[in-house]
Amino acid sequence: MRLTCPNNPEHKTFVMTVMSPEIWCLNEDGDCENIEDVEERHMPVKDKPFDEARCAECDEPTVIEED
């Protein structure tokens, strides 16, 4: 896989927003407690995580080229 800018092939830096989920263990008062007591949970992963990447120089959505 290779990310490319459709406006300018010399643009080599790309950006995207990533949201990283956190699990907070709260008691009935809303206070944080020991997270080690909570079993690990996983959020689903997007099938194509780079679909929202954009060129850092011109903000154009990237083109994803498969190898």
KAVEN-V838737 format. One record per residue. RES is the residue in one letter. PHI is phi in whole degrees, -180 to 180 (999 if undefined). PSI is psi in whole degrees, -180 to 180 (none if undefined). D_CENTER is the distance of its C-alpha to the mean C-alpha in Angstrom with 1 decimal. Layout:
RES;PHI;PSI;D_CENTER, RES;PHI;PSI;D_CENTER
//
This chain:
M;999;143;16.8, R;-143;133;17.0, L;-92;136;15.2, T;-137;155;18.0, C;-94;126;19.0, P;-71;-20;21.5, N;-82;-36;23.3, N;-154;112;24.0, P;-66;-12;23.5, E;-82;-13;24.0, H;-73;121;20.7, K;-121;4;18.6, T;-117;134;15.7, F;-131;153;12.6, V;-131;157;9.8, M;-158;156;6.8, T;-90;132;5.5, V;-124;133;2.8, M;-110;119;5.5, S;-102;114;7.0, P;-71;145;10.2, E;-123;147;13.5, I;-108;123;16.9, W;-110;131;19.8, C;-96;116;23.3, L;-116;146;25.7, N;-90;-177;29.4, E;-64;-19;31.5, D;-91;-1;31.8, G;85;10;28.1, D;-86;143;28.2, C;-70;139;25.7, E;-123;-172;27.2, N;-66;115;26.6, I;-68;-21;23.2, E;-64;-19;24.9, D;-82;-7;26.8, V;-101;132;23.9, E;-65;151;23.0, E;-70;135;19.5, R;-123;149;17.4, H;-119;139;14.3, M;-87;149;11.9, P;-64;145;11.8, V;-100;136;9.3, K;-62;144;9.0, D;-64;-37;11.7, K;-128;81;10.4, P;-67;-17;6.7, F;-95;5;8.1, D;-59;-27;10.2, E;-100;8;8.9, A;-69;146;9.2, R;-132;155;12.4, C;-66;131;15.2, A;-72;-21;15.4, E;-92;-39;19.1, C;-123;0;19.9, D;67;16;16.8, E;-78;139;17.6, P;-59;139;15.1, T;-76;159;14.9, V;-104;133;16.9, I;-103;118;15.8, E;-103;127;18.9, E;-85;144;19.5, D;-74;none;21.8
//
